[in-house]
Amino acid sequence: MTSPHAVASANPPWIHEDPFDRPPIAQASVGGITLSTADAPILRCPGPVQRV
């Protein structure tokens, strides 16, 4: 995790408050990649996520 990832993790428009979901979503957003997940709360978050 780099400084931009940490900043993105700390200041997102989150729909739910699970702190363990923040870093992977922030890393995907900052890194320009898509996070693939089956986790319903993560799928409701804004950002580059897709259902698997």
C-alpha positions as CSV (number, residue, x, y, z in Angstrom):
1,M,0.0,0.0,0.0
2,T,1.4,3.4,-1.0
3,S,0.5,6.9,0.3
4,P,-2.2,7.5,-2.5
5,H,-3.8,4.1,-1.5
6,A,-3.9,5.2,2.2
7,V,-5.4,8.5,1.4
8,A,-8.1,6.9,-0.8
9,S,-8.8,4.4,2.0
10,A,-9.3,7.1,4.5
11,N,-11.6,9.4,2.5
12,P,-14.0,7.4,0.4
13,P,-17.7,7.8,-0.1
14,W,-18.5,4.4,1.6
15,I,-21.8,2.8,1.6
16,H,-20.9,0.5,4.5
17,E,-18.2,0.9,7.2
18,D,-16.2,-2.4,7.2
19,P,-12.6,-1.1,7.5
20,F,-11.2,-4.3,6.0
21,D,-13.0,-3.6,2.7
22,R,-11.5,-0.1,2.2
23,P,-7.9,-1.0,1.2
24,P,-8.6,-3.3,-1.7
25,I,-11.2,-0.9,-3.1
26,A,-8.9,2.0,-2.7
27,Q,-6.0,0.1,-4.3
28,A,-8.2,-0.8,-7.3
29,S,-9.3,2.8,-7.7
30,V,-5.9,4.3,-7.5
31,G,-4.3,1.5,-9.6
32,G,-6.8,1.7,-12.3
33,I,-7.8,-1.9,-12.0
34,T,-11.1,-3.7,-11.4
35,L,-11.7,-5.6,-8.1
36,S,-13.5,-8.9,-8.7
37,T,-15.5,-10.1,-5.7
38,A,-18.6,-12.0,-4.7
39,D,-18.9,-9.8,-1.5
40,A,-22.3,-8.0,-1.7
41,P,-21.3,-5.0,0.4
42,I,-18.2,-4.3,-1.7
43,L,-20.3,-4.6,-4.9
44,R,-22.5,-1.8,-3.6
45,C,-19.5,0.5,-3.2
46,P,-18.7,3.1,-5.8
47,G,-15.6,2.2,-7.7
48,P,-14.1,-0.3,-10.1
49,V,-15.7,-3.5,-8.8
50,Q,-17.3,-6.5,-10.6
51,R,-19.2,-9.6,-9.5
52,V,-17.6,-13.0,-9.9
